[in-house]
Amino acid sequence: MQIQDLANSYQTKTDEELLRLATNSEQLTLEAKSVLRSELARRRIDGTEYSEAQSEKEQLGDNAMSRGLSLSEYPRAIGEFVEDVLRVYRGQFWFFMALVAPAVVVGYIAVAMGRNEAWEIARHLPRGGQALLSHKTEFAEIWLSNSLGYLVSWMALSFSFGAICFAVDQIGEGVTPSVPDSLMAVCHRLGAFLRLSLLLFFLVLVAEGAGGLLSGSILAILPYGRVHPGHIAIWVLTFGVASLVLLLISRFGLAMPALILDDYRVGKAMFRSDELTEGEWLTLAVLLAKSLIGGYLAGMCPFWLASFIPATSRLPAWFPWILTIASITGVAVVEPTMFIGFALLYVRKAAPEVEGSTQLSTGGISRCDSLTA
């Protein structure tokens, strides 16, 4: 991290935060100490009298620690956390795009191929309820084609997620991340990564299946109460149940950074994620909403705009490709938010428990603080 970046970061900190850094100055680099001394002198703050008082305060405040986290650092307002996520994203925008965009392209192609294959199979099926019952194999092939497409997309995005977890941790330590290093971090844990990704995909399939049954059951029961929902109500119900299911599954979203950053085994990473996300429903919901809803809107926006073009207009043959590229670009821009949010949430909640310290730093800024600098 550059000296000017350190100076800008220290200028945004409160007096108490600067004094806390001065108390733990043995963990800072020489450049960071120099910048810190300059900032203290500029504010005319004497840090020598702070050490004893702060030491006594920390002894009295041991019982005010929640899951190893200082109350002054966490929990924070959800709005501030989202701002921190966006700040990290903006600071390395093109880097995160380089990690996510290829995965989005691969996922789009895989899903499109799966749907096309399913459509080709469905085209040859007879029309009529009774005749369809004898084509169970074809229905299985349709399900398999769609599922394989979504599986490839899931694995590609999961690989990007793992790389982003490593990158966010590097940013927190004041190191400029690189695409090759981030990808290699996932490759070093490839076996465990594949098992975890497949497990999470299986859980999503099961949960979505259960959500579909729940939605269908509700829609089947409503007519008995003389309630006949319209298309919008059915869509809202289906989307709401699916979102609730994904929110439940998101409790395991921190398993990926636990596996990549702290070398947890798959089972332990799942339990660790469930532990760290306890009471974080609002944070998880906001991250999911920004990614899923934002991604859907970004992906569909080009096609919605194109619908306003008069039908009589003569468009070039390549125009549909422009819409597709714009849709993929929109999804790629929105998607990193959730991955960065999960990684940052893990770093903030798990880092203070590493070696009993809340000041894991390089370049003079703590692991948590440098992510918001």
Secondary structure, DSSP 8 states (H G I E B T S, - for coil): --HHHHHHHHHTS-HHHHHHHHHTGGGS-HHHHHHHHHHHHHTT---TTHHHHHHHHHHHTGGG-BTTB-TTTSS--HHHHHHHHHHHHHHTHHHHHHHHHHHHHHHHHHHHHHHHHHHHHHHTS-SSHHHHTT-HHHHHHHHHHHHHHHHHHHHHHHHHHHHHHHHHHHHHTT----HHHHHHHHHTTHHHHHHHHHHHHHHHHHHHHHHHHHHHHHHHHGGGGT----HHHHHHHHHHHHHHHHHHHGGGTTHHHHHHHH---HHHHHHHHHHHTTT-HHHHHHHHIIIIIHHHHHHHHHHHHHTTS-TT----TTHHHHHHHHHHHHHHHHTHHHHHHHHHHHHHHHGGGGGG-S--EETTEETTGGGG-
